[in-house]
Amino acid sequence: MTERTIDVDYVARVEGEGACHVTIRDGAVDDVQLRIFEPPRFFEALLRGRRYDEAPDITARICGICPVAYQMSACHAVERSLGLTLDGPLRDLRRLLYCGEWIESHALHVYLLHLPDFLGYPDAMALAKERPAAVRRGLELKKAGNAILRTLGGREIHPINVRVGGFYRVPTLEEAATLRPVVEGALALAEETFLFASTLDFPKIEFDYEFVALTHPDEYPMNEGTVTSSTGLQLPAERFEEAFEEVQVPYSNALQVVRKGRGSYLTGPLARYALNRERLTPRARALATEAGLPDVVRNPYQAIVVRSLEMVFACEEALRILDDYRPPEVPYQTPPHPPAEGSWAAITEAPRGMLFHRYRLDAHGTIQEARIVAPTTQNQKRIEDDLRTVVARSLDQDDRHLADACEKAIRNHDPCISCATHFLDLTVDRGER
Amino acid sequence: MSGSSRTVVIGVGNDERGDDAVGLAVARVLARSPPPEVEVAELSGDLTGLLDLWAERPLAVVADAVLGAGPPGTLVRRDVTGGESLPTWGGYSTHGISLAEAVRLGASLDRRPGRLILYGVTIAAPGWGRGLTPAVAHAVPGVAGLIREELARPGADPRGGP
């Protein structure tokens, strides 16, 4: 028996600390492990005993790039306990805030993380040296996303202006008007980004993904929608755990999520696009058609194109909201009743995919139990499945090239390892029988 | 702010992470009585913002916490005008870039000041919550004083000589 192992000891250009281990036996892939060794961060445990309205700010600290997603999923979950549904300008402002997060997160991933893989540079610093215009474009786009976050959230990282029911303060008309030209400039850059990304050379590979994303009858999903799978599953967000389960693997500090009875699935931009293409703006759809982007993208390397298209959409959506904006009379809605005892859940679409929150509250609104399922935990198993095929196709390559191929395959899905290790599921084996 | 002709001192850090806030503390000491023609700024968020803060300035001085340069409170001064490599803690990620990467990126994109000086105060580790440990807090006035001296030197303005 011949055995060959490929180890990527530290996956670069992803958030957090992870590694990849591949075992090849007798010329075939025997095992693939995406090992997340970033320590658990205990967020679900530290939420216990806290008030329901503290959840948005506490969970926002799980992630520096998608704090809005955590705030939104937490707000929507606990607002269900309060019988509160936001509408009008407050609902729009939440969507605008999410647009800002998508723009800044996607811009950073597209330009600083993913693009060097396609242009043959080791990192974005080398890319900046040879192709400064491209990196400048990425930084300008990110700045526009940051500006939206600062205006609505008070600051660009870990916004502090979101509260259950709305915001502590809403922007004035003048502040909204100041944002408009910034977003307009970003839209032009996003379109350039999309057209440029569409011309990159992609490895010829496709996967038969089960795509899972929110869908909404009227809009491209951000804050609300029905959990929908490309295989036909449809269920309300609060029933997510009926169809999906978290499993533990011995080699990783992060749980893996699988569709019960089926296995891995993919959430994130490719899934959102596949299930919601018709709800993109006409301009974004026309761009996709012009560039020959298929209605369903099954090549994970093309995620860079779909992320770029989502930036176009997010800029257009932000402009629409800014143009329609009339400041609400009050910055937040008052709930009709105190928090009701029970289990309350919601899902919103983080840049990397669906983010599930569930809180069990007692009669006083104190959190008794919290469950948070981040997009990266959902995609982890699917990333391993991708790796199996990528490695099998590249067995003739030397170890260094094979390791490089593995890193690229992981980066396609923009994993956020810090998000994935917020959980605590500790088992102590003392060797006693 | 970009393109200002004034020298800038930028304090970098996070108030919620203990000694990581030492750069901010230094900036706040200087801001109480800023040297003439010097702007004092703080940056707690996305460090790509450094490129806008320091681009085209004659001189930018950055104060930040550093790791591994000696016992807590130890001072490090580096001239990184040419985009010199700095040791960095971990690689850059989807969540942002480090000071070292901002220096390299600024050099590659030609978004840098005439001269870029880093003052680092060594910390044991970023902590939790507000407040500096005594050794690090003790270093703050001294670092602020050294930066004042740096700004007062004739070479502080590259148009005025080395």
Interface residues (C-beta under 8 A of the other chain):
Chain A: Y10 A12 R13 V14 E15 G16 E17 C63 G64 I65 E104 S105 L108 H109 L112 L113 D123 A124 M125 A128 K129 P132 V135 R136 L139 K142 K143 N146 R155 E156 I157 D414 C416 S418
Chain B: S44 G45 D46 T48 G49 L51 D52 G90 G91 Y92 S93 T94 H95 G96 I97 E101 R104 L105 S108 L109 D110
